[in-house]
Amino acid sequence: MKVTVDQDKCVSSGQCVLNATEVFDQRDSDGVVVLLETNPPADQEDNARRAAAACPAQAIYVEE
């Protein structure tokens, strides 16, 4: 799995962090998504998928 984010599309809702704290974080200054794991470990893949599905701006992309 490969995860990418589009920080320009991010609306700082925090859904990514709520769903996958080991894969995503948010910048302190404005809440924009920060990708921590481009290739999450197997035990975090479902969380990354949930985060992508929950993102209201569709700023998270998952390639299987």
PDB file of N, CA, C, O and CB in Angstrom:
ATOM      1  N   MET A   1       0.843  -1.178   0.000  1.00  0.00           N
ATOM      2  CA  MET A   1       0.000   0.000   0.000  1.00  0.00           C
ATOM      3  C   MET A   1       0.883   1.233   0.000  1.00  0.00           C
ATOM      4  O   MET A   1       1.909   1.285   0.677  1.00  0.00           O
ATOM      5  CB  MET A   1      -0.956   0.002   1.212  1.00  0.00           C
ATOM      6  N   LYS A   2       0.459   2.235  -0.781  1.00  0.00           N
ATOM      7  CA  LYS A   2       1.126   3.535  -0.774  1.00  0.00           C
ATOM      8  C   LYS A   2       0.086   4.619  -0.509  1.00  0.00           C
ATOM      9  O   LYS A   2      -0.968   4.645  -1.144  1.00  0.00           O
ATOM     10  CB  LYS A   2       1.871   3.795  -2.122  1.00  0.00           C
ATOM     11  N   VAL A   3       0.385   5.503   0.422  1.00  0.00           N
ATOM     12  CA  VAL A   3      -0.515   6.591   0.783  1.00  0.00           C
ATOM     13  C   VAL A   3       0.135   7.910   0.382  1.00  0.00           C
ATOM     14  O   VAL A   3       1.322   8.131   0.625  1.00  0.00           O
ATOM     15  CB  VAL A   3      -0.847   6.571   2.310  1.00  0.00           C
ATOM     16  N   THR A   4      -0.653   8.778  -0.231  1.00  0.00           N
ATOM     17  CA  THR A   4      -0.208  10.138  -0.535  1.00  0.00           C
ATOM     18  C   THR A   4      -1.303  11.100  -0.100  1.00  0.00           C
ATOM     19  O   THR A   4      -2.465  10.718   0.044  1.00  0.00           O
ATOM     20  CB  THR A   4       0.121  10.309  -2.060  1.00  0.00           C
ATOM     21  N   VAL A   5      -0.917  12.350   0.105  1.00  0.00           N
ATOM     22  CA  VAL A   5      -1.882  13.373   0.502  1.00  0.00           C
ATOM     23  C   VAL A   5      -1.689  14.613  -0.364  1.00  0.00           C
ATOM     24  O   VAL A   5      -0.598  14.876  -0.871  1.00  0.00           O
ATOM     25  CB  VAL A   5      -1.732  13.726   2.007  1.00  0.00           C
ATOM     26  N   ASP A   6      -2.766  15.363  -0.519  1.00  0.00           N
ATOM     27  CA  ASP A   6      -2.719  16.649  -1.202  1.00  0.00           C
ATOM     28  C   ASP A   6      -2.990  17.715  -0.152  1.00  0.00           C
ATOM     29  O   ASP A   6      -4.143  17.991   0.180  1.00  0.00           O
ATOM     30  CB  ASP A   6      -3.757  16.723  -2.391  1.00  0.00           C
ATOM     31  N   GLN A   7      -1.931  18.309   0.366  1.00  0.00           N
ATOM     32  CA  GLN A   7      -2.080  19.293   1.430  1.00  0.00           C
ATOM     33  C   GLN A   7      -2.864  20.521   0.970  1.00  0.00           C
ATOM     34  O   GLN A   7      -3.475  21.202   1.793  1.00  0.00           O
ATOM     35  CB  GLN A   7      -0.716  19.715   1.940  1.00  0.00           C
ATOM     36  N   ASP A   8      -2.855  20.812  -0.325  1.00  0.00           N
ATOM     37  CA  ASP A   8      -3.606  21.961  -0.838  1.00  0.00           C
ATOM     38  C   ASP A   8      -5.115  21.746  -0.769  1.00  0.00           C
ATOM     39  O   ASP A   8      -5.879  22.706  -0.675  1.00  0.00           O
ATOM     40  CB  ASP A   8      -3.197  22.249  -2.270  1.00  0.00           C
ATOM     41  N   LYS A   9      -5.541  20.487  -0.816  1.00  0.00           N
ATOM     42  CA  LYS A   9      -6.976  20.180  -0.742  1.00  0.00           C
ATOM     43  C   LYS A   9      -7.471  20.032   0.696  1.00  0.00           C
ATOM     44  O   LYS A   9      -8.670  20.132   0.953  1.00  0.00           O
ATOM     45  CB  LYS A   9      -7.273  18.905  -1.513  1.00  0.00           C
ATOM     46  N   CYS A  10      -6.566  19.797   1.619  1.00  0.00           N
ATOM     47  CA  CYS A  10      -6.916  19.528   3.015  1.00  0.00           C
ATOM     48  C   CYS A  10      -7.695  20.696   3.625  1.00  0.00           C
ATOM     49  O   CYS A  10      -7.336  21.860   3.448  1.00  0.00           O
ATOM     50  CB  CYS A  10      -5.649  19.254   3.839  1.00  0.00           C
ATOM     51  N   VAL A  11      -8.770  20.360   4.349  1.00  0.00           N
ATOM     52  CA  VAL A  11      -9.584  21.378   5.025  1.00  0.00           C
ATOM     53  C   VAL A  11      -9.421  21.308   6.550  1.00  0.00           C
ATOM     54  O   VAL A  11     -10.191  21.923   7.288  1.00  0.00           O
ATOM     55  CB  VAL A  11     -11.066  21.207   4.647  1.00  0.00           C
ATOM     56  N   SER A  12      -8.432  20.568   7.009  1.00  0.00           N
ATOM     57  CA  SER A  12      -8.068  20.499   8.429  1.00  0.00           C
ATOM     58  C   SER A  12      -9.166  19.954   9.330  1.00  0.00           C
ATOM     59  O   SER A  12      -9.320  20.405  10.465  1.00  0.00           O
ATOM     60  CB  SER A  12      -7.683  21.855   8.908  1.00  0.00           C
ATOM     61  N   SER A  13      -9.926  18.990   8.836  1.00  0.00           N
ATOM     62  CA  SER A  13     -11.009  18.428   9.646  1.00  0.00           C
ATOM     63  C   SER A  13     -10.510  17.467  10.721  1.00  0.00           C
ATOM     64  O   SER A  13     -11.196  17.252  11.721  1.00  0.00           O
ATOM     65  CB  SER A  13     -11.995  17.714   8.756  1.00  0.00           C
ATOM     66  N   GLY A  14      -9.328  16.888  10.529  1.00  0.00           N
ATOM     67  CA  GLY A  14      -8.764  15.983  11.519  1.00  0.00           C
ATOM     68  C   GLY A  14      -9.269  14.558  11.451  1.00  0.00           C
ATOM     69  O   GLY A  14      -8.900  13.744  12.297  1.00  0.00           O
ATOM     70  N   GLN A  15     -10.094  14.230  10.483  1.00  0.00           N
ATOM     71  CA  GLN A  15     -10.621  12.869  10.379  1.00  0.00           C
ATOM     72  C   GLN A  15      -9.511  11.848  10.132  1.00  0.00           C
ATOM     73  O   GLN A  15      -9.611  10.700  10.566  1.00  0.00           O
ATOM     74  CB  GLN A  15     -11.654  12.790   9.259  1.00  0.00           C
ATOM     75  N   CYS A  16      -8.461  12.267   9.439  1.00  0.00           N
ATOM     76  CA  CYS A  16      -7.348  11.363   9.173  1.00  0.00           C
ATOM     77  C   CYS A  16      -6.681  10.936  10.480  1.00  0.00           C
ATOM     78  O   CYS A  16      -6.402   9.754  10.686  1.00  0.00           O
ATOM     79  CB  CYS A  16      -6.321  12.031   8.241  1.00  0.00           C
ATOM     80  N   VAL A  17      -6.430  11.895  11.350  1.00  0.00           N
ATOM     81  CA  VAL A  17      -5.767  11.602  12.629  1.00  0.00           C
ATOM     82  C   VAL A  17      -6.675  10.771  13.524  1.00  0.00           C
ATOM     83  O   VAL A  17      -6.209   9.863  14.213  1.00  0.00           O
ATOM     84  CB  VAL A  17      -5.366  12.907  13.347  1.00  0.00           C
ATOM     85  N   LEU A  18      -7.950  11.073  13.518  1.00  0.00           N
ATOM     86  CA  LEU A  18      -8.888  10.290  14.333  1.00  0.00           C
ATOM     87  C   LEU A  18      -8.929   8.828  13.907  1.00  0.00           C
ATOM     88  O   LEU A  18      -9.125   7.944  14.741  1.00  0.00           O
ATOM     89  CB  LEU A  18     -10.288  10.888  14.247  1.00  0.00           C
ATOM     90  N   ASN A  19      -8.746   8.571  12.624  1.00  0.00           N
ATOM     91  CA  ASN A  19      -8.824   7.205  12.097  1.00  0.00           C
ATOM     92  C   ASN A  19      -7.492   6.484  12.038  1.00  0.00           C
ATOM     93  O   ASN A  19      -7.456   5.254  12.082  1.00  0.00           O
ATOM     94  CB  ASN A  19      -9.414   7.232  10.737  1.00  0.00           C
ATOM     95  N   ALA A  20      -6.391   7.227  11.939  1.00  0.00           N
ATOM     96  CA  ALA A  20      -5.086   6.574  11.771  1.00  0.00           C
ATOM     97  C   ALA A  20      -3.978   7.436  12.376  1.00  0.00           C
ATOM     98  O   ALA A  20      -3.229   8.092  11.652  1.00  0.00           O
ATOM     99  CB  ALA A  20      -4.798   6.307  10.271  1.00  0.00           C
ATOM    100  N   THR A  21      -3.880   7.432  13.690  1.00  0.00           N
ATOM    101  CA  THR A  21      -2.910   8.293  14.381  1.00  0.00           C
ATOM    102  C   THR A  21      -1.464   7.928  14.084  1.00  0.00           C
ATOM    103  O   THR A  21      -0.578   8.770  14.230  1.00  0.00           O
ATOM    104  CB  THR A  21      -3.138   8.230  15.865  1.00  0.00           C
ATOM    105  N   GLU A  22      -1.206   6.697  13.673  1.00  0.00           N
ATOM    106  CA  GLU A  22       0.170   6.294  13.373  1.00  0.00           C
ATOM    107  C   GLU A  22       0.553   6.617  11.931  1.00  0.00           C
ATOM    108  O   GLU A  22       1.726   6.527  11.566  1.00  0.00           O
ATOM    109  CB  GLU A  22       0.349   4.800  13.632  1.00  0.00           C
ATOM    110  N   VAL A  23      -0.420   6.991  11.117  1.00  0.00           N
ATOM    111  CA  VAL A  23      -0.159   7.271   9.705  1.00  0.00           C
ATOM    112  C   VAL A  23      -0.214   8.770   9.412  1.00  0.00           C
ATOM    113  O   VAL A  23       0.508   9.262   8.545  1.00  0.00           O
ATOM    114  CB  VAL A  23      -1.167   6.530   8.824  1.00  0.00           C
ATOM    115  N   PHE A  24      -1.069   9.491  10.132  1.00  0.00           N
ATOM    116  CA  PHE A  24      -1.275  10.916   9.868  1.00  0.00           C
ATOM    117  C   PHE A  24      -1.118  11.760  11.121  1.00  0.00           C
ATOM    118  O   PHE A  24      -1.319  11.289  12.241  1.00  0.00           O
ATOM    119  CB  PHE A  24      -2.648  11.144   9.272  1.00  0.00           C
ATOM    120  N   ASP A  25      -0.758  13.003  10.908  1.00  0.00           N
ATOM    121  CA  ASP A  25      -0.732  14.013  11.962  1.00  0.00           C
ATOM    122  C   ASP A  25      -1.234  15.308  11.324  1.00  0.00           C
ATOM    123  O   ASP A  25      -1.555  15.335  10.136  1.00  0.00           O
ATOM    124  CB  ASP A  25       0.725  14.185  12.591  1.00  0.00           C
ATOM    125  N   GLN A  26      -1.298  16.366  12.108  1.00  0.00           N
ATOM    126  CA  GLN A  26      -1.708  17.676  11.602  1.00  0.00           C
ATOM    127  C   GLN A  26      -0.678  18.712  12.021  1.00  0.00           C
ATOM    128  O   GLN A  26      -0.121  18.650  13.117  1.00  0.00           O
ATOM    129  CB  GLN A  26      -3.124  18.063  12.122  1.00  0.00           C
ATOM    130  N   ARG A  27      -0.432  19.675  11.120  1.00  0.00           N
ATOM    131  CA  ARG A  27       0.477  20.772  11.459  1.00  0.00           C
ATOM    132  C   ARG A  27      -0.140  21.592  12.583  1.00  0.00           C
ATOM    133  O   ARG A  27      -1.343  21.849  12.587  1.00  0.00           O
ATOM    134  CB  ARG A  27       0.771  21.669  10.214  1.00  0.00           C
ATOM    135  N   ASP A  28       0.681  21.994  13.523  1.00  0.00           N
ATOM    136  CA  ASP A  28       0.201  22.802  14.650  1.00  0.00           C
ATOM    137  C   ASP A  28      -0.300  24.169  14.186  1.00  0.00           C
ATOM    138  O   ASP A  28      -1.257  24.700  14.750  1.00  0.00           O
ATOM    139  CB  ASP A  28       1.315  22.981  15.687  1.00  0.00           C
ATOM    140  N   SER A  29       0.326  24.731  13.183  1.00  0.00           N
ATOM    141  CA  SER A  29       0.001  26.101  12.767  1.00  0.00           C
ATOM    142  C   SER A  29      -1.376  26.236  12.129  1.00  0.00           C
ATOM    143  O   SER A  29      -2.071  27.226  12.356  1.00  0.00           O
ATOM    144  CB  SER A  29       1.037  26.594  11.802  1.00  0.00           C
ATOM    145  N   ASP A  30      -1.778  25.237  11.325  1.00  0.00           N
ATOM    146  CA  ASP A  30      -3.048  25.385  10.601  1.00  0.00           C
ATOM    147  C   ASP A  30      -3.884  24.108  10.509  1.00  0.00           C
ATOM    148  O   ASP A  30      -4.965  24.126   9.920  1.00  0.00           O
ATOM    149  CB  ASP A  30      -2.771  25.874   9.222  1.00  0.00           C
ATOM    150  N   GLY A  31      -3.409  23.008  11.077  1.00  0.00           N
ATOM    151  CA  GLY A  31      -4.186  21.775  11.085  1.00  0.00           C
ATOM    152  C   GLY A  31      -4.139  20.967   9.810  1.00  0.00           C
ATOM    153  O   GLY A  31      -4.849  19.968   9.693  1.00  0.00           O
ATOM    154  N   VAL A  32      -3.321  21.370   8.844  1.00  0.00           N
ATOM    155  CA  VAL A  32      -3.235  20.634   7.579  1.00  0.00           C
ATOM    156  C   VAL A  32      -2.579  19.275   7.822  1.00  0.00           C
ATOM    157  O   VAL A  32      -1.684  19.137   8.655  1.00  0.00           O
ATOM    158  CB  VAL A  32      -2.437  21.446   6.516  1.00  0.00           C
ATOM    159  N   VAL A  33      -3.044  18.288   7.078  1.00  0.00           N
ATOM    160  CA  VAL A  33      -2.562  16.917   7.213  1.00  0.00           C
ATOM    161  C   VAL A  33      -1.054  16.820   6.976  1.00  0.00           C
ATOM    162  O   VAL A  33      -0.486  17.496   6.117  1.00  0.00           O
ATOM    163  CB  VAL A  33      -3.301  16.005   6.240  1.00  0.00           C
ATOM    164  N   VAL A  34      -0.429  15.945   7.778  1.00  0.00           N
ATOM    165  CA  VAL A  34       0.979  15.593   7.613  1.00  0.00           C
ATOM    166  C   VAL A  34       1.032  14.076   7.520  1.00  0.00           C
ATOM    167  O   VAL A  34       0.539  13.382   8.409  1.00  0.00           O
ATOM    168  CB  VAL A  34       1.877  16.142   8.803  1.00  0.00           C
ATOM    169  N   LEU A  35       1.616  13.562   6.469  1.00  0.00           N
ATOM    170  CA  LEU A  35       1.727  12.119   6.272  1.00  0.00           C
ATOM    171  C   LEU A  35       2.954  11.602   7.019  1.00  0.00           C
ATOM    172  O   LEU A  35       4.075  12.030   6.746  1.00  0.00           O
ATOM    173  CB  LEU A  35       1.815  11.768   4.759  1.00  0.00           C
ATOM    174  N   LEU A  36       2.745  10.688   7.953  1.00  0.00           N
ATOM    175  CA  LEU A  36       3.835  10.118   8.741  1.00  0.00           C
ATOM    176  C   LEU A  36       4.371   8.835   8.119  1.00  0.00           C
ATOM    177  O   LEU A  36       5.557   8.535   8.255  1.00  0.00           O
ATOM    178  CB  LEU A  36       3.369   9.845  10.161  1.00  0.00           C
ATOM    179  N   GLU A  37       3.519   8.077   7.440  1.00  0.00           N
ATOM    180  CA  GLU A  37       3.894   6.779   6.878  1.00  0.00           C
ATOM    181  C   GLU A  37       3.395   6.673   5.442  1.00  0.00           C
ATOM    182  O   GLU A  37       2.200   6.491   5.211  1.00  0.00           O
ATOM    183  CB  GLU A  37       3.326   5.620   7.736  1.00  0.00           C
ATOM    184  N   THR A  38       4.298   6.787   4.486  1.00  0.00           N
ATOM    185  CA  THR A  38       3.917   6.630   3.078  1.00  0.00           C
ATOM    186  C   THR A  38       3.494   5.196   2.791  1.00  0.00           C
ATOM    187  O   THR A  38       2.560   4.950   2.027  1.00  0.00           O
ATOM    188  CB  THR A  38       5.079   7.033   2.154  1.00  0.00           C
ATOM    189  N   ASN A  39       4.195   4.254   3.414  1.00  0.00           N
ATOM    190  CA  ASN A  39       3.885   2.831   3.268  1.00  0.00           C
ATOM    191  C   ASN A  39       3.583   2.274   4.645  1.00  0.00           C
ATOM    192  O   ASN A  39       4.464   1.713   5.297  1.00  0.00           O
ATOM    193  CB  ASN A  39       5.061   2.048   2.591  1.00  0.00           C
ATOM    194  N   PRO A  40       2.327   2.426   5.100  1.00  0.00           N
ATOM    195  CA  PRO A  40       1.998   1.990   6.459  1.00  0.00           C
ATOM    196  C   PRO A  40       2.181   0.485   6.641  1.00  0.00           C
ATOM    197  O   PRO A  40       2.014  -0.281   5.692  1.00  0.00           O
ATOM    198  CB  PRO A  40       0.567   2.377   6.797  1.00  0.00           C
ATOM    199  N   PRO A  41       2.524   0.060   7.858  1.00  0.00           N
ATOM    200  CA  PRO A  41       2.620  -1.371   8.126  1.00  0.00           C
ATOM    201  C   PRO A  41       1.249  -2.034   7.972  1.00  0.00           C
ATOM    202  O   PRO A  41       0.207  -1.381   8.030  1.00  0.00           O
ATOM    203  CB  PRO A  41       3.185  -1.620   9.541  1.00  0.00           C
ATOM    204  N   ALA A  42       1.288  -3.328   7.779  1.00  0.00           N
ATOM    205  CA  ALA A  42       0.058  -4.091   7.510  1.00  0.00           C
ATOM    206  C   ALA A  42      -1.017  -3.841   8.565  1.00  0.00           C
ATOM    207  O   ALA A  42      -2.202  -3.784   8.235  1.00  0.00           O
ATOM    208  CB  ALA A  42       0.370  -5.582   7.445  1.00  0.00           C
ATOM    209  N   ASP A  43      -0.620  -3.692   9.823  1.00  0.00           N
ATOM    210  CA  ASP A  43      -1.622  -3.507  10.878  1.00  0.00           C
ATOM    211  C   ASP A  43      -2.253  -2.112  10.862  1.00  0.00           C
ATOM    212  O   ASP A  43      -3.192  -1.859  11.617  1.00  0.00           O
ATOM    213  CB  ASP A  43      -0.991  -3.760  12.233  1.00  0.00           C
ATOM    214  N   GLN A  44      -1.757  -1.204  10.020  1.00  0.00           N
ATOM    215  CA  GLN A  44      -2.320   0.144   9.908  1.00  0.00           C
ATOM    216  C   GLN A  44      -3.035   0.389   8.577  1.00  0.00           C
ATOM    217  O   GLN A  44      -3.588   1.468   8.363  1.00  0.00           O
ATOM    218  CB  GLN A  44      -1.225   1.167  10.082  1.00  0.00           C
ATOM    219  N   GLU A  45      -3.029  -0.592   7.694  1.00  0.00           N
ATOM    220  CA  GLU A  45      -3.624  -0.403   6.368  1.00  0.00           C
ATOM    221  C   GLU A  45      -5.126  -0.123   6.435  1.00  0.00           C
ATOM    222  O   GLU A  45      -5.613   0.766   5.737  1.00  0.00           O
ATOM    223  CB  GLU A  45      -3.373  -1.630   5.510  1.00  0.00           C
ATOM    224  N   ASP A  46      -5.854  -0.853   7.247  1.00  0.00           N
ATOM    225  CA  ASP A  46      -7.301  -0.610   7.374  1.00  0.00           C
ATOM    226  C   ASP A  46      -7.575   0.785   7.919  1.00  0.00           C
ATOM    227  O   ASP A  46      -8.512   1.451   7.479  1.00  0.00           O
ATOM    228  CB  ASP A  46      -7.949  -1.667   8.289  1.00  0.00           C
ATOM    229  N   ASN A  47      -6.767   1.228   8.869  1.00  0.00           N
ATOM    230  CA  ASN A  47      -6.933   2.570   9.415  1.00  0.00           C
ATOM    231  C   ASN A  47      -6.679   3.628   8.347  1.00  0.00           C
ATOM    232  O   ASN A  47      -7.393   4.629   8.279  1.00  0.00           O
ATOM    233  CB  ASN A  47      -5.992   2.782  10.603  1.00  0.00           C
ATOM    234  N   ALA A  48      -5.673   3.413   7.519  1.00  0.00           N
ATOM    235  CA  ALA A  48      -5.378   4.365   6.437  1.00  0.00           C
ATOM    236  C   ALA A  48      -6.538   4.425   5.448  1.00  0.00           C
ATOM    237  O   ALA A  48      -6.898   5.502   4.973  1.00  0.00           O
ATOM    238  CB  ALA A  48      -4.073   3.973   5.703  1.00  0.00           C
ATOM    239  N   ARG A  49      -7.117   3.276   5.140  1.00  0.00           N
ATOM    240  CA  ARG A  49      -8.283   3.250   4.235  1.00  0.00           C
ATOM    241  C   ARG A  49      -9.460   4.003   4.848  1.00  0.00           C
ATOM    242  O   ARG A  49     -10.135   4.767   4.156  1.00  0.00           O
ATOM    243  CB  ARG A  49      -8.697   1.791   3.918  1.00  0.00           C
ATOM    244  N   ARG A  50      -9.711   3.795   6.135  1.00  0.00           N
ATOM    245  CA  ARG A  50     -10.798   4.498   6.818  1.00  0.00           C
ATOM    246  C   ARG A  50     -10.569   6.002   6.811  1.00  0.00           C
ATOM    247  O   ARG A  50     -11.501   6.780   6.609  1.00  0.00           O
ATOM    248  CB  ARG A  50     -10.938   3.997   8.258  1.00  0.00           C
ATOM    249  N   ALA A  51      -9.332   6.402   7.032  1.00  0.00           N
ATOM    250  CA  ALA A  51      -8.998   7.828   7.019  1.00  0.00           C
ATOM    251  C   ALA A  51      -9.260   8.437   5.649  1.00  0.00           C
ATOM    252  O   ALA A  51      -9.809   9.534   5.552  1.00  0.00           O
ATOM    253  CB  ALA A  51      -7.534   8.040   7.416  1.00  0.00           C
ATOM    254  N   ALA A  52      -8.874   7.738   4.600  1.00  0.00           N
ATOM    255  CA  ALA A  52      -9.116   8.236   3.240  1.00  0.00           C
ATOM    256  C   ALA A  52     -10.612   8.354   2.971  1.00  0.00           C
ATOM    257  O   ALA A  52     -11.063   9.330   2.372  1.00  0.00           O
ATOM    258  CB  ALA A  52      -8.461   7.309   2.196  1.00  0.00           C
ATOM    259  N   ALA A  53     -11.378   7.364   3.412  1.00  0.00           N
ATOM    260  CA  ALA A  53     -12.829   7.389   3.197  1.00  0.00           C
ATOM    261  C   ALA A  53     -13.501   8.499   4.008  1.00  0.00           C
ATOM    262  O   ALA A  53     -14.512   9.055   3.581  1.00  0.00           O
ATOM    263  CB  ALA A  53     -13.442   6.033   3.565  1.00  0.00           C
ATOM    264  N   ALA A  54     -12.941   8.820   5.176  1.00  0.00           N
ATOM    265  CA  ALA A  54     -13.549   9.828   6.048  1.00  0.00           C
ATOM    266  C   ALA A  54     -13.155  11.255   5.694  1.00  0.00           C
ATOM    267  O   ALA A  54     -13.763  12.203   6.192  1.00  0.00           O
ATOM    268  CB  ALA A  54     -13.174   9.554   7.472  1.00  0.00           C
ATOM    269  N   CYS A  55     -12.159  11.422   4.854  1.00  0.00           N
ATOM    270  CA  CYS A  55     -11.661  12.764   4.530  1.00  0.00           C
ATOM    271  C   CYS A  55     -12.701  13.540   3.721  1.00  0.00           C
ATOM    272  O   CYS A  55     -13.025  13.144   2.601  1.00  0.00           O
ATOM    273  CB  CYS A  55     -10.329  12.675   3.746  1.00  0.00           C
ATOM    274  N   PRO A  56     -13.230  14.640   4.270  1.00  0.00           N
ATOM    275  CA  PRO A  56     -14.271  15.385   3.561  1.00  0.00           C
ATOM    276  C   PRO A  56     -13.758  16.087   2.300  1.00  0.00           C
ATOM    277  O   PRO A  56     -14.541  16.404   1.404  1.00  0.00           O
ATOM    278  CB  PRO A  56     -14.883  16.406   4.489  1.00  0.00           C
ATOM    279  N   ALA A  57     -12.456  16.327   2.230  1.00  0.00           N
ATOM    280  CA  ALA A  57     -11.878  17.007   1.066  1.00  0.00           C
ATOM    281  C   ALA A  57     -11.319  16.028   0.040  1.00  0.00           C
ATOM    282  O   ALA A  57     -10.849  16.439  -1.021  1.00  0.00           O
ATOM    283  CB  ALA A  57     -10.782  17.958   1.511  1.00  0.00           C
ATOM    284  N   GLN A  58     -11.367  14.735   0.353  1.00  0.00           N
ATOM    285  CA  GLN A  58     -10.789  13.687  -0.505  1.00  0.00           C
ATOM    286  C   GLN A  58      -9.333  14.015  -0.831  1.00  0.00           C
ATOM    287  O   GLN A  58      -8.906  13.934  -1.983  1.00  0.00           O
ATOM    288  CB  GLN A  58     -11.611  13.532  -1.816  1.00  0.00           C
ATOM    289  N   ALA A  59      -8.583  14.385   0.201  1.00  0.00           N
ATOM    290  CA  ALA A  59      -7.185  14.771   0.044  1.00  0.00           C
ATOM    291  C   ALA A  59      -6.211  13.634   0.313  1.00  0.00           C
ATOM    292  O   ALA A  59      -4.996  13.826   0.266  1.00  0.00           O
ATOM    293  CB  ALA A  59      -6.874  15.913   0.955  1.00  0.00           C
ATOM    294  N   ILE A  60      -6.746  12.444   0.596  1.00  0.00           N
ATOM    295  CA  ILE A  60      -5.896  11.280   0.889  1.00  0.00           C
ATOM    296  C   ILE A  60      -6.115  10.237  -0.198  1.00  0.00           C
ATOM    297  O   ILE A  60      -7.245   9.881  -0.530  1.00  0.00           O
ATOM    298  CB  ILE A  60      -6.210  10.682   2.309  1.00  0.00           C
ATOM    299  N   TYR A  61      -4.998   9.758  -0.742  1.00  0.00           N
ATOM    300  CA  TYR A  61      -5.052   8.780  -1.820  1.00  0.00           C
ATOM    301  C   TYR A  61      -4.356   7.499  -1.373  1.00  0.00           C
ATOM    302  O   TYR A  61      -3.251   7.538  -0.832  1.00  0.00           O
ATOM    303  CB  TYR A  61      -4.399   9.339  -3.110  1.00  0.00           C
ATOM    304  N   VAL A  62      -5.012   6.367  -1.604  1.00  0.00           N
ATOM    305  CA  VAL A  62      -4.469   5.060  -1.245  1.00  0.00           C
ATOM    306  C   VAL A  62      -4.320   4.229  -2.507  1.00  0.00           C
ATOM    307  O   VAL A  62      -5.287   4.007  -3.235  1.00  0.00           O
ATOM    308  CB  VAL A  62      -5.376   4.337  -0.211  1.00  0.00           C
ATOM    309  N   GLU A  63      -3.096   3.770  -2.759  1.00  0.00           N
ATOM    310  CA  GLU A  63      -2.833   2.857  -3.861  1.00  0.00           C
ATOM    311  C   GLU A  63      -2.539   1.482  -3.263  1.00  0.00           C
ATOM    312  O   GLU A  63      -1.673   1.331  -2.401  1.00  0.00           O
ATOM    313  CB  GLU A  63      -1.642   3.362  -4.755  1.00  0.00           C
ATOM    314  N   GLU A  64      -3.268   0.507  -3.736  1.00  0.00           N
ATOM    315  CA  GLU A  64      -3.094  -0.855  -3.189  1.00  0.00           C
ATOM    316  C   GLU A  64      -1.931  -1.573  -3.848  1.00  0.00           C
ATOM    317  O   GLU A  64      -1.644  -2.721  -3.511  1.00  0.00           O
ATOM    318  CB  GLU A  64      -4.377  -1.678  -3.372  1.00  0.00           C
TER     319      GLU A  64
END
